[in-house]
Amino acid sequence: MLIGVSALSFLNGLAGRQRFEEFLARITSVPVTTAATAATAAQQLYDVKKLGLLSPHPAMMDEHYVRFSTEAGYEVARLHRIDCPTTLAITIVDEATTRAALRDLCNTNADAVVQLGTDLIMVKLADEAEHWLGKPVFVINAAMLWHALRARGIHDRVFGFGSALREN
């Protein structure tokens, strides 16, 4: 099961993620992939030390994303937040806004970009963005798909959604 409420898995650092996953394990009878676990696993495929984070969530989530990333062993070069007043607003962020955010994160010394928020439509743009940014772009939905497939022993390559699914 892929949990498409990414923010919950990043709350309260690594311990918060563990509590969330233990809760899910108690109430389900299937393997679960959360955004935080998938993002961390995907980042480990590359020599990533510094992250650029792209978030469509309210400012109150910034500290959770930075804390989680730091506790997971990464430095956050920059967090770029796209201001979305509601959850529904996240789903209608246009490509120009997303491209501008990616360019902003490109101008940091980040080794990779992590796009947070499962409602932000960016999966296909990530594959293209990796070429012009020259670094991995981990889209949370693609990272969760990659993690769920690999955790179940499925090693199919999926093209058009970023290097993690295409190459790993």
N, C-alpha and C positions, 0 to 999 in steps of 0.2 A: 504494500500500500504506500502510495506517495502522498505525503501530507502537504497539501497546497496552501498552508497558512504559514508562510516562511518565518514571519516575525516571531512567532511563539517559540521556535526552536533556538533562537538566538538570545532569548531573555535570560538575564542573570548568569552570563558566562557559560563556561564548560559545565559547571555543576547544574545550571538551569537546563541545559540541553539534555544532560543525563537524566534528570528528574522527569522531563517531558517525555523522553523516549521510554523510560521505565513505566510511566503512566500508560502510554500507548500500548506497550507490550502486555500490560495487565488487562486491557479492555479489548484487545484484538487477538486473533489467533493466526495472524499472518505476519510475515516480516514487514517492517516499516522502514521507509527512507524519509528522513527529514531534510529540510534545506540545509541546516547547519552541518549535519554529518556529510551530506553530499558535497557541499562546497569545500569543506576541509579535505575530503578525500581527493577531489579533483585537483585542488591546489598542490597536493603532494605529488602529482604526476610531473610537475615542473619544478625547476629550481626557483621557487617563489619565496621571497623574503619580505617584500613590501607590496601592499595592496592599495589599489584605488577602489573605493567602494561607491557604488551608484545605488542610491536609495530613493524610492518614491514615498516612503513612509514619513509620518510626522517627526518633528525634531526630537521628541521624547525617545525615539528609537535609536538615535545616533549613538548615545553612550552605550547602549546594549551591543550594537554592531562593533564598535571600537573595542569594547571590553572583551567580547567573544574572540575577536580576531587576535588581540594581544595575548589573551590566555592560550590561544591555539598556537602561539609562537610566531605571529606575523606582526610586522610594523604597518600601521596604516599611514600611507603617504598623504592621502586626502580622502575625505568623504564628500561626495557631491550629492546633494539632495535635490530632487525635483519636487517642487512644492505642489502637492496634491491634497486639496482640502478634504476629500472623501475617498473611500475605497473605490467607488465607481469612477472617480476622476483618474485613478491610476490606469484604468483600462483604455482611456482615450488620449493618453499622452501621445503626441504626434512624433513621427520619426525625426523631424528637424530638431525637436527639443532633446530627444535621446542622443542624436548625433552630436549636438553641442555639448552635452554632458560628457560624452565619451571623449571628445576633443579636449575638454577641460582636464579630465583625468589623464589623458595622454601627456599633458604638459607637466606631469609630476614625474618623480623617479620611481614610480610603481613598476613592479615586475609583471603585474597582471591586474585585470579589472574584474571585480565581482559585482554582478548586477543582482541586487536583492529585490524581493517583492515578486511573487508569482503572478500578479495581475499585470505587471508591466510587459507589454508585448515587444519582445526584443530577440527572440530565439534566432530568427533568420538574419537579423542585422548583425548579430554577434559573429557569425562566420565571416561576413564581409569585413567587419571592424577589426578582426584579428589581423587581416592583411594590411590595412592602412595604419593600424596602431603599432604593429610589429610586436605584439605581446598577446598572451592568452586572454580571452574574455570568457569568464565563467558566468553564464546565464543560469540562474537558479533552477529553472524548469529543465533545461538540458542537463545540468549537473545531477539533478534528481533522477532523471531517466537513465543517464549513464550509470549512476550508483546502483539503482535498482536492478538494472540488467546484469551488471557485473557481479553483484551480490548473489544473484541466482544462477551464476555460471554461464550467462549468455554473453558472448563476446562479439556479437555482430557489430560491424562498423556502420555508423549512420552518418550520411553526408549532408552538409548544408546547415548544421546546427552547432558548429564550433569544433575545435581540434580535439577536445576530450572524447567526444563521441566518434569522431572520424579516425583518430589515430590510436586510441587506447581502449 
